[in-house]
Amino acid sequence: MILGFLQGVTEFLPISSSGHLVVYQWLFAPGGPGGPGGPGESQLLFDVMVHLGTLIAVLIVFRSDIALLVSGAWRAVTGHAGEDRGALRLLLLLAVGTVPAAIFGLGWKDELERLFSAPAYVGCAFLVTGTILWLSRFSGRQGQQGQAGRAGQADRDLRRTTWLDGLLIGLGQALALIPGISRSGTTISIALLLGLDRRLAARYSFLLAVPAILGAVVVQAGESGGIPPDQWTAVAVGTLTAAVSGYIALKLLLRIVVAGNLSRFSYYCWGIGLLTLVGALYGLSG
């Protein structure tokens, strides 16, 4: 339940779910998935299920957008794309944004997995996340209190978002495959710095998460050996906990992004990054 809650909350808040899981397992289960022995089959399957829980949260919150995307894809296949250009444009942008993570994840899979047993690198990654979040305050309308809109121009909407924007945001998602780099924090910050409207930045980031999380579920499920009979309850509870906590965290982050407060998470990431780095250098663990 604890890991399910941790996955659900940190998957969407800009503080890196993978980084927190590495720190948790390093402190409280040094010989477990984050340790030298590598992940066991039961833990791997549990990871699949909690990722599935967070995916369910995204599908619920963005069910209307996903329905429009499916409708737009169907219209394109049937030759009626002109009736819904917005949905088709968003679908193409999501496709472009998914490519970098797919290439990076498949091409450097072994190297990325080794980072899950390297807390010092995770600590450095947390520091990078904090810096990216802090830089988001310099976007056109992601200002501090009383400074919103100081750029004097409207943020870009979907019609003015280009394939290059999608590719750059996708590169941010690829970077977030490194544990300690927040996927939501990086992609939303890049979108804001590119000048996208805050609501569109959050919407695009979390819709982009659907193929990423789904891909992780498929890959991990293929490597797992099934659910042992004595772990059905733990897996079910973890999945449900991840879905519920993920839903709450996702709704909360959407409000935070619209309010222009994303950069405030930078201080937390810097703090946990420094603690993790110092702990790793001095050999502190459970």
Secondary structure, 3 states (H helix, E strand, C coil): CHHHHHHHHHHHCCCCHHHHHHHHHHHHCCCCCCCCCCCCHHHHHHHHHHHHHHHHHHHHHCHHHHHHHHHHHHHHHCCCHHHHHHHHHHHHHHHHHHHHHHHHHHHCHHHHHHHCCCHHHHHHHHHHHHHHHHHHHHCCCCCCCCCCCCCCCCCECHHHCCHHHHHHHHHHHHHCCCCCCCHHHHHHHHHHHCCECHHHHHHHHHHHHHHHHHHHHHHHHHHCCCCCHHHHHHHHHHHHHHHHHHHHHHHHHHHHHHHCCHHHHHHHHHHHHHHHHHHHHCCCCC
